[in-house]
Amino acid sequence: MTDKSRNDMLLDPGMDLTLRPMRYPDFYEQYRAAIRNTWTVEEVDLGSDLPDLASFTDEERHLINRLVAFFATGDTIVANNLVLNLYKHVNAPEARLYLSRQLFEEAVHVQFYLTLLDTYLPDPADRVKAFAAVEHIPSIRTKAEFCFKWIDSINGLDELNTADDRRSFLLNLICFAACIEGLFFYGAFAYVYWLRSRGLLDGLATGTNWVFRDESCHMNFAFSVVDVVRSEEPELFDAELERQVTQMMEEAVAAELQFAEDLCGQGLPGMTVADMKSYLEYVADQRLSRLGMPKRYDSKNPFGFMALQDVQELTNFFERRPTAYQVAVDGKVDLDEDF
């Protein structure tokens, strides 16, 4: 351990209730920024997408059906890990404020995707199949099993008393930030923005813009927690942790590539499995670099329609005031200039 007292470190067991003096003011500022960015599902007009859906080819319809099936459970899995694992072990009240806000945002995302399914899939039987996708669609089941493996990896840890405990926690946190929110979701967003680049599904793209911002902030917060732990307990970040994170990322890329093969088949105009592979590898390298680890792939981003999203992701959300959606805008939003 470092010279800092164990009782003062972020992953020390306990339930610190004291907001003053505040040990981690950046977490509190991230919480305040999240509050300013409140949106509701009712602001998204998904009904405007119905004419586009009616014009889809069979291949496009397969892609969108698979995509909404993944959305149906993706954020619920993230919320479960947040409640079962993250909130329990990040021992600072200002950090738990942010995690509480994140849980609310995950609930909004779940509501958004529920509304998406109800709008896109008018047949109740199709909706039931979508919500059961983790059982009967292999490409989605593979991703879900990857998530569940890392939820279960620390589900029995009540306290982080040893260095091994803390490394296990870090692996869970990094998995959900870098692999699930930072790779699985970004892969899904790429399909949405590909459709938007063709002038399709504007309602879905609008809601996805807001989900994208939320998920980028969630990822930023998790990486901030990693940064704090690294400063307090640098000995945890050894070669073995780096090896495990890199292997985890490789498994995530492989799982998401299986999903791409399911969605894209032989390829669609501007969206092929090969291009998605390059994009996923590019994103994986971005996550590894943010963690201070060597890149694994050195691939390029083949999707020009994602370039502005990458620029926004690299912007420090907490040094600027986002204007695309806030409570006091009378329900009128315009995201075009930001994307």
Helices and strands as residue ranges (DSSP letters): G 6-8, H 25-36, G 41-43, G 46-49, H 50-54, H 58-81, I 82-86, H 87-89, H 93-120, H 124-131, H 133-136, H 138-152, H 163-174, I 175-184, H 185-197, H 202-232, G 234-236, H 239-264, H 273-290, G 304-306, H 307-314, G 317-319, G 327-329, G 336-338
